[in-house]
Amino acid sequence: MKTIGEQAMLYDFYGELLTERQRQIYENVVFDDLSLGEIAQEEGISRQGVYDLIRRCDRILGEYEQKLGLVEKFRQTKAMAEQIRSLAEHAKTERDLSLLDEIERIAREIST
C-alpha cells in the first residue's frame, strides 16, 4: 500500500473517477483513519472485502497517474515555482538582475 500522503495526493487528482462507493470507503480509510474492521461493520462486508477494495482503488488511481501524470506535473511545477521564488529573493537581496533570465526560462517552462 502507498503512504497516506501518496494516497491522498492521488485521490485529490483522480478520486472523482472512482465510483461513489469506492470514494466513500477510500475516504474512510485515508482521510477518516477508520480501521478495516470499522468500515467492514459499517458497510456490511468483510474486512477482506474492504482491504481488496482499497487495494483496487490504489491500483486504479496509480494507473490514472501512469497514464496522465498530473501528480508528477504538479510536483514539478511546485518545485519550479519554489526555484523562481528563491531566485527572485536572491536577485532582490543581491541586486543581481542577471538572475532574471533564469527566472524567465523557468516561468516559460512552467507555462508550456
N, C-alpha and C positions, 0 to 999 in steps of 0.2 A: 504494500500500500504506500501511496505517496504521503509526504508530510502534510499536516493540516494546512500549512501555508500554501503549498503547491495545489492542494485540492481546492482551497478557497479561491485562488487565482484562476484556475481553470474553470471553476464554477461561475465566477464573475463574468468571464468572457463567453462561456458556452452553455451555461446552465439552462437558459431558455429553450435550448434544443432538446432537453430531456423531457420525458412525459411528466405530467403533473405528479403522479405517484412517485416516480423516481426523484423528482425535485424535493418532494416533501420528506422522503426518507433520507435522502442525501443531506439535506439541511439539518435534519435531526441529529445526524452523526457529526457532520463537520462544524456546524455553527452552534447547535444547542448542546453538543457534547453528551448526548444521550448514549447509553450503552446499547449493545445489540439486543440484550435481553429486554430492556425497557421498550425499545422500538418494536420488537417481536410481539410483546404482550399487547402493546397499543394497537398494532396492525393486525393481530390475529394470525401471524405467520411464525415460522420457526426462526431461531437465531441464525441458523444456517441460511435460510432464505434471505434474511436481512444482509448477512455477510456477502452472499452471492450477488445481491442487487447492488451493493456498494462497490464491489469489485467490477461489476459490469459497467456501472456509471463511470468509475475511474478509467476503464478501458475506452469507453465511448468518448469521454472528454479528452483523453490523451490522443485518440485518433483524430478528433477535430483539430487539436493543436498541431499534430503532424501535418495535416493537410493544409491548414490555414495559417498557422504560425503567428497568430495575433498576440499571444502572450510574449513570445520571444521578441516580436517587433516592439511591443510596449516596453519591455525591459531595455532594449537597445536605445529606444527614443529617450527613455528616462535617464539613462547613463549619458547620452549625448547632451541632454538639457543640463545635467549637472556639470558636465565639462564646459559648456558655454557659460554657465553661472560662475564657475571657478575662473575661467579665463577673463571674463568681464570684470570680476572683482580684482584680479591681478592687474589687468590693464588700468583700472581706475586707481588703485593704490600706487602703482609704479609709474603711472602716466605713460604707459607703453602702448602707443597706438598701432604698433606692428602686429599686435595680437588680434586686431580686428579682422584681418584676412582669415585667420584660423577660425574665428567665431563665425564669420560669414560662410566659410566652407562647411562647417558642421551644421549650421542652420539650413543650408541648401540640401545637405544630405538628409536631414530630417524631413524636409518638405517633399522629397521625391519618393 
